[in-house]
């Protein structure tokens, strides 16, 4: 298969490199110092499995890539709008080409479909801990990496042939892959864990080890998760996780674990507040479902959504 990685940062870079190693034709769309590093030195991945450098093809202009079979969209949620012209250019001329969204939250498939049509979109979730530590260098912590994906529109009662084919391709590249009939379920299932986790660690500036020993903090987490579950139900989605299982998951995390939102907050970067909290609040309001806990977390973190607030405030 021919792949293009739009958002060739940590997540897109890691999975794209695995595809290159498996012999697939992969083009990374990048810019700035990261683009130059990819062109000159390839992509270096450092991690517990050992360090490896992968020669890659990197471009800044999608016109130099041509049609592909799969666009892996791995940009942050706040960068989707800016990436849509690139996605459209990559899909042009390929009537069976698809774009696999790998964003947090549940909004990105609809946002991408508004530009390229529902037929071209598959919804996915990425589970991996990896970061860009220098231009062209990714550092992975832990061995875990997985993509869960499936149809988001149309027939979501079975695993479609194209989802099955892509699953087999990704799995043959050594990527842990789960194909599902209905990607809406997996996206909401991730959000019900991540939204409260990011909101609570971000608003308190504390790792999970301290928060899970504080019962009021755990109560806040489970209340927020329950709100998301109720909102999902109004959209016809039954979330697989429940508050009790989520707390057990929290208890199993290393005590210093922090959501990536907190890491970004500490570094003064933009935050995915709208996708993780704001979307739940807006959907709840539209459906008549109260979301007071998620609304509070949203209100606390929204001033930081565009990065560290100016001292002139």
KEVEXTI-725947 format. One record per residue (C-alpha): residue in three letters; x, y, z. Coordinates in Angstrom, 1 decimal. Layout:
<pts>
<pt rest="ala" east="X" north="Y" up="Z"/>
...
</pts>
This chain:
<pts>
<pt rest="unk" east="0.0" north="0.0" up="0.0"/>
<pt rest="unk" east="1.0" north="3.6" up="-0.5"/>
<pt rest="unk" east="0.8" north="5.7" up="2.6"/>
<pt rest="unk" east="1.2" north="9.4" up="3.4"/>
<pt rest="unk" east="1.6" north="10.6" up="7.0"/>
<pt rest="unk" east="0.1" north="14.0" up="7.6"/>
<pt rest="unk" east="1.3" north="15.1" up="11.0"/>
<pt rest="unk" east="4.7" north="13.4" up="10.9"/>
<pt rest="unk" east="5.4" north="14.1" up="14.6"/>
<pt rest="unk" east="5.5" north="11.6" up="17.4"/>
<pt rest="unk" east="2.5" north="9.3" up="16.7"/>
<pt rest="unk" east="2.6" north="9.6" up="12.9"/>
<pt rest="unk" east="6.3" north="9.3" up="12.8"/>
<pt rest="unk" east="6.4" north="6.1" up="14.8"/>
<pt rest="unk" east="3.7" north="4.3" up="12.9"/>
<pt rest="unk" east="5.0" north="5.6" up="9.6"/>
<pt rest="unk" east="8.5" north="4.3" up="10.4"/>
<pt rest="unk" east="7.1" north="0.8" up="11.1"/>
<pt rest="unk" east="5.4" north="0.8" up="7.7"/>
<pt rest="unk" east="8.7" north="1.9" up="6.0"/>
<pt rest="unk" east="10.5" north="-1.0" up="7.7"/>
<pt rest="unk" east="7.9" north="-3.4" up="6.4"/>
<pt rest="unk" east="8.6" north="-2.3" up="2.8"/>
<pt rest="unk" east="5.6" north="0.0" up="2.2"/>
<pt rest="unk" east="5.8" north="3.2" up="0.1"/>
<pt rest="unk" east="5.5" north="5.9" up="2.7"/>
<pt rest="unk" east="5.8" north="9.7" up="2.4"/>
<pt rest="unk" east="6.0" north="11.9" up="5.5"/>
<pt rest="unk" east="4.5" north="15.4" up="5.2"/>
<pt rest="unk" east="6.5" north="17.7" up="7.5"/>
<pt rest="unk" east="8.0" north="21.2" up="7.8"/>
<pt rest="unk" east="10.8" north="23.2" up="9.3"/>
<pt rest="unk" east="13.7" north="21.7" up="11.2"/>
<pt rest="unk" east="11.9" north="18.3" up="11.5"/>
<pt rest="unk" east="11.5" north="18.1" up="7.7"/>
<pt rest="unk" east="15.2" north="18.9" up="7.1"/>
<pt rest="unk" east="16.2" north="16.3" up="9.7"/>
<pt rest="unk" east="14.0" north="13.6" up="8.1"/>
<pt rest="unk" east="15.5" north="14.4" up="4.7"/>
<pt rest="unk" east="19.1" north="14.5" up="5.8"/>
<pt rest="unk" east="19.3" north="11.8" up="8.5"/>
<pt rest="unk" east="16.0" north="9.9" up="8.4"/>
<pt rest="unk" east="13.8" north="9.2" up="11.4"/>
<pt rest="unk" east="15.5" north="8.0" up="14.6"/>
<pt rest="unk" east="13.4" north="6.1" up="17.1"/>
<pt rest="unk" east="14.8" north="5.6" up="20.6"/>
<pt rest="unk" east="13.1" north="3.3" up="23.1"/>
<pt rest="unk" east="13.2" north="0.3" up="25.3"/>
<pt rest="unk" east="13.3" north="-2.0" up="22.3"/>
<pt rest="unk" east="16.5" north="-0.4" up="21.2"/>
<pt rest="unk" east="17.4" north="2.5" up="18.9"/>
<pt rest="unk" east="16.9" north="2.5" up="15.2"/>
<pt rest="unk" east="17.3" north="5.0" up="12.3"/>
<pt rest="unk" east="14.9" north="4.6" up="9.3"/>
<pt rest="unk" east="15.6" north="6.4" up="6.0"/>
<pt rest="unk" east="12.4" north="8.1" up="4.9"/>
<pt rest="unk" east="11.0" north="10.2" up="2.1"/>
<pt rest="unk" east="9.8" north="13.5" up="3.5"/>
<pt rest="unk" east="8.0" north="16.3" up="1.6"/>
<pt rest="unk" east="6.4" north="19.6" up="2.5"/>
<pt rest="unk" east="4.3" north="19.9" up="-0.7"/>
<pt rest="unk" east="1.5" north="17.2" up="-1.2"/>
<pt rest="unk" east="1.6" north="18.0" up="-5.0"/>
<pt rest="unk" east="5.0" north="16.2" up="-5.0"/>
<pt rest="unk" east="3.4" north="13.0" up="-3.5"/>
<pt rest="unk" east="0.5" north="12.2" up="-5.7"/>
<pt rest="unk" east="-2.4" north="10.0" up="-4.9"/>
<pt rest="unk" east="-2.0" north="7.4" up="-2.1"/>
<pt rest="unk" east="-4.1" north="4.5" up="-0.8"/>
<pt rest="unk" east="-4.1" north="5.6" up="2.8"/>
<pt rest="unk" east="-3.6" north="9.0" up="4.4"/>
<pt rest="unk" east="-2.7" north="8.6" up="8.1"/>
<pt rest="unk" east="-3.8" north="11.9" up="9.7"/>
<pt rest="unk" east="-1.9" north="12.3" up="13.0"/>
<pt rest="unk" east="-2.0" north="16.0" up="13.6"/>
<pt rest="unk" east="-3.3" north="17.5" up="16.9"/>
<pt rest="unk" east="-7.0" north="18.2" up="16.9"/>
<pt rest="unk" east="-6.4" north="22.0" up="16.7"/>
<pt rest="unk" east="-4.4" north="21.5" up="13.5"/>
<pt rest="unk" east="-7.0" north="19.6" up="11.6"/>
<pt rest="unk" east="-8.5" north="22.6" up="9.7"/>
<pt rest="unk" east="-5.0" north="23.6" up="8.4"/>
<pt rest="unk" east="-4.3" north="20.0" up="7.3"/>
<pt rest="unk" east="-7.5" north="19.5" up="5.3"/>
<pt rest="unk" east="-6.2" north="21.0" up="2.0"/>
<pt rest="unk" east="-3.2" north="18.6" up="2.2"/>
<pt rest="unk" east="-5.5" north="15.6" up="2.8"/>
<pt rest="unk" east="-7.7" north="16.6" up="-0.1"/>
<pt rest="unk" east="-4.7" north="16.9" up="-2.4"/>
<pt rest="unk" east="-3.4" north="13.4" up="-1.4"/>
<pt rest="unk" east="-6.8" north="11.8" up="-2.0"/>
<pt rest="unk" east="-7.3" north="13.4" up="-5.3"/>
<pt rest="unk" east="-7.4" north="10.9" up="-8.1"/>
<pt rest="unk" east="-7.8" north="7.8" up="-5.9"/>
<pt rest="unk" east="-11.5" north="6.8" up="-5.7"/>
<pt rest="unk" east="-10.8" north="4.1" up="-3.2"/>
<pt rest="unk" east="-8.3" north="6.0" up="-1.1"/>
<pt rest="unk" east="-9.1" north="6.5" up="2.6"/>
<pt rest="unk" east="-8.0" north="8.8" up="5.4"/>
<pt rest="unk" east="-7.5" north="7.3" up="8.8"/>
<pt rest="unk" east="-8.0" north="9.8" up="11.6"/>
<pt rest="unk" east="-6.0" north="9.3" up="14.8"/>
<pt rest="unk" east="-7.0" north="12.2" up="16.9"/>
<pt rest="unk" east="-8.1" north="12.4" up="20.5"/>
<pt rest="unk" east="-11.8" north="13.0" up="21.1"/>
<pt rest="unk" east="-14.7" north="12.2" up="18.8"/>
<pt rest="unk" east="-14.9" north="15.2" up="16.5"/>
<pt rest="unk" east="-12.2" north="14.6" up="13.8"/>
<pt rest="unk" east="-14.0" north="12.1" up="11.6"/>
<pt rest="unk" east="-16.9" north="14.5" up="11.1"/>
<pt rest="unk" east="-14.5" north="17.4" up="10.5"/>
<pt rest="unk" east="-12.5" north="15.5" up="7.9"/>
<pt rest="unk" east="-15.6" north="14.2" up="6.2"/>
<pt rest="unk" east="-16.9" north="17.7" up="5.7"/>
<pt rest="unk" east="-13.9" north="18.3" up="3.4"/>
<pt rest="unk" east="-13.5" north="14.9" up="1.7"/>
<pt rest="unk" east="-16.8" north="13.1" up="2.1"/>
<pt rest="unk" east="-17.9" north="10.4" up="4.6"/>
<pt rest="unk" east="-17.0" north="7.5" up="2.2"/>
<pt rest="unk" east="-13.3" north="8.4" up="2.4"/>
<pt rest="unk" east="-13.0" north="8.5" up="6.2"/>
<pt rest="unk" east="-12.1" north="5.8" up="8.8"/>
<pt rest="unk" east="-12.1" north="6.6" up="12.5"/>
<pt rest="unk" east="-9.2" north="5.5" up="14.7"/>
<pt rest="unk" east="-7.5" north="5.9" up="18.0"/>
<pt rest="unk" east="-3.8" north="5.6" up="18.8"/>
<pt rest="unk" east="-2.4" north="4.3" up="22.0"/>
<pt rest="unk" east="1.3" north="5.0" up="22.4"/>
<pt rest="unk" east="3.6" north="7.1" up="24.6"/>
<pt rest="unk" east="6.1" north="8.7" up="22.3"/>
<pt rest="unk" east="7.4" north="12.3" up="21.8"/>
<pt rest="unk" east="9.7" north="14.3" up="19.5"/>
<pt rest="unk" east="12.8" north="15.0" up="21.6"/>
<pt rest="unk" east="14.8" north="16.6" up="18.8"/>
<pt rest="unk" east="14.2" north="17.2" up="15.0"/>
<pt rest="unk" east="14.0" north="13.8" up="13.4"/>
<pt rest="unk" east="14.2" north="12.0" up="16.8"/>
<pt rest="unk" east="11.4" north="10.2" up="18.6"/>
<pt rest="unk" east="11.6" north="8.8" up="22.1"/>
<pt rest="unk" east="9.2" north="6.0" up="23.1"/>
<pt rest="unk" east="8.5" north="5.2" up="26.7"/>
<pt rest="unk" east="7.1" north="1.7" up="27.3"/>
<pt rest="unk" east="6.6" north="-1.0" up="24.8"/>
<pt rest="unk" east="2.9" north="-0.4" up="24.3"/>
<pt rest="unk" east="1.6" north="0.8" up="20.9"/>
<pt rest="unk" east="-1.7" north="0.1" up="19.2"/>
<pt rest="unk" east="-4.2" north="1.5" up="16.7"/>
<pt rest="unk" east="-7.9" north="0.7" up="17.0"/>
<pt rest="unk" east="-10.0" north="1.7" up="14.0"/>
<pt rest="unk" east="-13.0" north="1.0" up="11.9"/>
<pt rest="unk" east="-15.9" north="2.5" up="9.9"/>
<pt rest="unk" east="-17.3" north="5.7" up="11.4"/>
<pt rest="unk" east="-20.1" north="6.3" up="8.9"/>
<pt rest="unk" east="-22.4" north="4.0" up="6.9"/>
<pt rest="unk" east="-22.6" north="0.3" up="7.9"/>
<pt rest="unk" east="-21.0" north="-0.1" up="11.3"/>
<pt rest="unk" east="-22.4" north="-3.5" up="12.1"/>
<pt rest="unk" east="-19.5" north="-5.5" up="10.7"/>
<pt rest="unk" east="-15.8" north="-5.1" up="10.0"/>
<pt rest="unk" east="-15.8" north="-3.9" up="6.4"/>
<pt rest="unk" east="-13.5" north="-5.5" up="3.8"/>
<pt rest="unk" east="-11.3" north="-2.3" up="3.5"/>
<pt rest="unk" east="-10.9" north="-2.1" up="7.3"/>
<pt rest="unk" east="-9.9" north="-5.8" up="7.3"/>
<pt rest="unk" east="-7.4" north="-5.3" up="4.5"/>
<pt rest="unk" east="-5.8" north="-2.3" up="6.3"/>
<pt rest="unk" east="-5.7" north="-4.1" up="9.6"/>
<pt rest="unk" east="-3.8" north="-6.9" up="8.0"/>
<pt rest="unk" east="-1.4" north="-4.5" up="6.4"/>
<pt rest="unk" east="-0.7" north="-2.7" up="9.6"/>
<pt rest="unk" east="-0.4" north="-5.9" up="11.6"/>
<pt rest="unk" east="2.1" north="-7.3" up="9.0"/>
<pt rest="unk" east="4.2" north="-4.2" up="9.7"/>
<pt rest="unk" east="4.4" north="-5.1" up="13.4"/>
<pt rest="unk" east="1.8" north="-2.6" up="14.5"/>
<pt rest="unk" east="-0.6" north="-3.8" up="17.1"/>
<pt rest="unk" east="-4.0" north="-3.3" up="15.5"/>
<pt rest="unk" east="-7.6" north="-3.8" up="16.5"/>
<pt rest="unk" east="-10.2" north="-3.6" up="13.8"/>
<pt rest="unk" east="-13.7" north="-2.8" up="15.0"/>
<pt rest="unk" east="-17.1" north="-2.6" up="13.3"/>
<pt rest="unk" east="-18.1" north="0.8" up="14.8"/>
<pt rest="unk" east="-15.3" north="3.3" up="15.4"/>
<pt rest="unk" east="-17.6" north="5.6" up="17.3"/>
<pt rest="unk" east="-17.6" north="3.1" up="20.2"/>
<pt rest="unk" east="-13.8" north="3.0" up="20.4"/>
<pt rest="unk" east="-13.4" north="6.8" up="20.1"/>
<pt rest="unk" east="-15.9" north="7.4" up="22.9"/>
<pt rest="unk" east="-14.4" north="4.6" up="24.9"/>
<pt rest="unk" east="-11.0" north="6.4" up="24.8"/>
<pt rest="unk" east="-12.5" north="9.7" up="25.5"/>
<pt rest="unk" east="-14.3" north="8.5" up="28.7"/>
<pt rest="unk" east="-10.9" north="7.6" up="30.1"/>
<pt rest="unk" east="-8.8" north="10.4" up="28.7"/>
<pt rest="unk" east="-11.1" north="13.4" up="29.1"/>
<pt rest="unk" east="-11.4" north="13.2" up="32.9"/>
<pt rest="unk" east="-7.7" north="12.1" up="33.2"/>
<pt rest="unk" east="-6.4" north="15.0" up="31.2"/>
<pt rest="unk" east="-8.8" north="17.4" up="32.9"/>
<pt rest="unk" east="-8.0" north="16.3" up="36.4"/>
<pt rest="unk" east="-4.2" north="16.0" up="36.0"/>
<pt rest="unk" east="-4.1" north="19.2" up="34.0"/>
<pt rest="unk" east="-6.2" north="21.3" up="36.4"/>
<pt rest="unk" east="-4.4" north="20.1" up="39.5"/>
<pt rest="unk" east="-0.9" north="20.0" up="37.9"/>
<pt rest="unk" east="-0.4" north="16.6" up="39.6"/>
<pt rest="unk" east="0.5" north="13.1" up="38.5"/>
<pt rest="unk" east="-2.1" north="10.3" up="38.9"/>
<pt rest="unk" east="-0.2" north="8.7" up="41.8"/>
<pt rest="unk" east="-1.2" north="11.6" up="44.1"/>
<pt rest="unk" east="-4.7" north="12.0" up="42.8"/>
<pt rest="unk" east="-5.7" north="8.4" up="43.1"/>
<pt rest="unk" east="-5.0" north="8.5" up="46.9"/>
<pt rest="unk" east="-7.4" north="11.4" up="47.3"/>
<pt rest="unk" east="-11.0" north="10.2" up="47.4"/>
<pt rest="unk" east="-12.5" north="13.6" up="46.4"/>
<pt rest="unk" east="-10.3" north="13.6" up="43.3"/>
<pt rest="unk" east="-11.3" north="10.1" up="42.4"/>
<pt rest="unk" east="-15.0" north="11.1" up="42.9"/>
<pt rest="unk" east="-14.4" north="14.0" up="40.5"/>
<pt rest="unk" east="-12.9" north="11.7" up="38.0"/>
<pt rest="unk" east="-15.8" north="9.2" up="38.1"/>
<pt rest="unk" east="-18.4" north="11.9" up="38.0"/>
<pt rest="unk" east="-16.8" north="13.3" up="34.8"/>
<pt rest="unk" east="-16.6" north="9.9" up="33.3"/>
<pt rest="unk" east="-20.3" north="9.3" up="34.0"/>
<pt rest="unk" east="-21.2" north="12.5" up="32.3"/>
<pt rest="unk" east="-19.3" north="11.4" up="29.1"/>
<pt rest="unk" east="-21.0" north="8.0" up="29.2"/>
<pt rest="unk" east="-24.5" north="9.7" up="29.4"/>
<pt rest="unk" east="-23.6" north="12.1" up="26.5"/>
<pt rest="unk" east="-22.4" north="9.2" up="24.4"/>
<pt rest="unk" east="-25.7" north="7.3" up="25.0"/>
<pt rest="unk" east="-27.7" north="10.2" up="23.5"/>
<pt rest="unk" east="-25.7" north="9.6" up="20.3"/>
<pt rest="unk" east="-26.5" north="5.9" up="20.2"/>
<pt rest="unk" east="-23.1" north="4.8" up="21.6"/>
<pt rest="unk" east="-22.8" north="2.4" up="24.5"/>
<pt rest="unk" east="-19.3" north="3.0" up="26.1"/>
<pt rest="unk" east="-17.6" north="-0.3" up="27.0"/>
<pt rest="unk" east="-15.8" north="1.2" up="30.1"/>
<pt rest="unk" east="-17.6" north="2.1" up="33.3"/>
<pt rest="unk" east="-16.5" north="4.3" up="36.3"/>
<pt rest="unk" east="-15.5" north="1.3" up="38.4"/>
<pt rest="unk" east="-13.3" north="-0.2" up="35.6"/>
<pt rest="unk" east="-11.8" north="3.2" up="34.9"/>
<pt rest="unk" east="-10.7" north="3.6" up="38.6"/>
<pt rest="unk" east="-9.0" north="0.1" up="38.4"/>
<pt rest="unk" east="-7.2" north="1.3" up="35.3"/>
<pt rest="unk" east="-6.0" north="4.4" up="37.2"/>
<pt rest="unk" east="-4.7" north="2.3" up="40.0"/>
<pt rest="unk" east="-2.6" north="0.3" up="37.6"/>
<pt rest="unk" east="-0.8" north="3.3" up="36.1"/>
<pt rest="unk" east="2.8" north="4.2" up="37.2"/>
<pt rest="unk" east="2.4" north="6.9" up="39.9"/>
<pt rest="unk" east="4.2" north="9.6" up="37.9"/>
<pt rest="unk" east="1.9" north="9.2" up="34.9"/>
<pt rest="unk" east="0.6" north="12.6" up="33.6"/>
<pt rest="unk" east="-1.7" north="13.2" up="30.7"/>
<pt rest="unk" east="0.0" north="14.7" up="27.6"/>
<pt rest="unk" east="-2.2" north="17.7" up="28.1"/>
<pt rest="unk" east="-0.4" north="18.4" up="31.4"/>
<pt rest="unk" east="3.0" north="18.0" up="29.7"/>
<pt rest="unk" east="1.9" north="20.5" up="27.0"/>
<pt rest="unk" east="0.5" north="22.8" up="29.7"/>
<pt rest="unk" east="3.8" north="22.9" up="31.6"/>
<pt rest="unk" east="5.7" north="23.6" up="28.4"/>
<pt rest="unk" east="3.4" north="26.5" up="27.4"/>
<pt rest="unk" east="2.1" north="24.7" up="24.3"/>
<pt rest="unk" east="-1.4" north="24.6" up="22.9"/>
<pt rest="unk" east="-3.9" north="22.3" up="24.5"/>
<pt rest="unk" east="-6.5" north="19.9" up="23.1"/>
<pt rest="unk" east="-9.1" north="21.4" up="25.5"/>
<pt rest="unk" east="-11.8" north="21.7" up="22.9"/>
<pt rest="unk" east="-11.6" north="18.1" up="21.8"/>
<pt rest="unk" east="-11.3" north="16.6" up="25.3"/>
<pt rest="unk" east="-13.7" north="18.8" up="27.3"/>
<pt rest="unk" east="-15.3" north="21.4" up="25.2"/>
<pt rest="unk" east="-16.9" north="18.9" up="22.8"/>
<pt rest="unk" east="-18.5" north="17.0" up="25.7"/>
<pt rest="unk" east="-19.9" north="20.1" up="27.1"/>
<pt rest="unk" east="-21.3" north="21.3" up="23.8"/>
<pt rest="unk" east="-22.8" north="17.9" up="22.9"/>
<pt rest="unk" east="-24.3" north="17.6" up="26.4"/>
<pt rest="unk" east="-25.9" north="21.0" up="26.1"/>
<pt rest="unk" east="-27.4" north="20.1" up="22.7"/>
<pt rest="unk" east="-28.8" north="16.8" up="24.0"/>
<pt rest="unk" east="-30.0" north="18.3" up="27.3"/>
<pt rest="unk" east="-27.5" north="16.3" up="29.4"/>
<pt rest="unk" east="-25.9" north="18.2" up="32.3"/>
<pt rest="unk" east="-22.1" north="18.1" up="32.4"/>
<pt rest="unk" east="-21.2" north="20.2" up="35.4"/>
<pt rest="unk" east="-17.9" north="18.4" up="36.2"/>
<pt rest="unk" east="-16.6" north="18.4" up="32.6"/>
<pt rest="unk" east="-17.8" north="22.0" up="32.3"/>
<pt rest="unk" east="-15.7" north="23.0" up="35.4"/>
<pt rest="unk" east="-12.6" north="21.2" up="34.1"/>
<pt rest="unk" east="-13.2" north="22.9" up="30.7"/>
<pt rest="unk" east="-13.5" north="26.3" up="32.3"/>
<pt rest="unk" east="-10.3" north="25.9" up="34.4"/>
<pt rest="unk" east="-8.2" north="24.8" up="31.4"/>
<pt rest="unk" east="-9.8" north="26.9" up="28.5"/>
<pt rest="unk" east="-7.6" north="30.0" up="29.3"/>
<pt rest="unk" east="-4.5" north="27.9" up="28.4"/>
<pt rest="unk" east="-5.9" north="26.4" up="25.2"/>
<pt rest="unk" east="-3.8" north="28.6" up="23.0"/>
<pt rest="unk" east="-0.7" north="28.2" up="25.1"/>
<pt rest="unk" east="0.7" north="30.0" up="28.1"/>
<pt rest="unk" east="-1.4" north="33.1" up="28.7"/>
<pt rest="unk" east="0.3" north="36.4" up="28.3"/>
<pt rest="unk" east="1.5" north="38.2" up="31.4"/>
<pt rest="unk" east="-0.3" north="41.3" up="30.2"/>
<pt rest="unk" east="-3.6" north="39.6" up="31.1"/>
</pts>
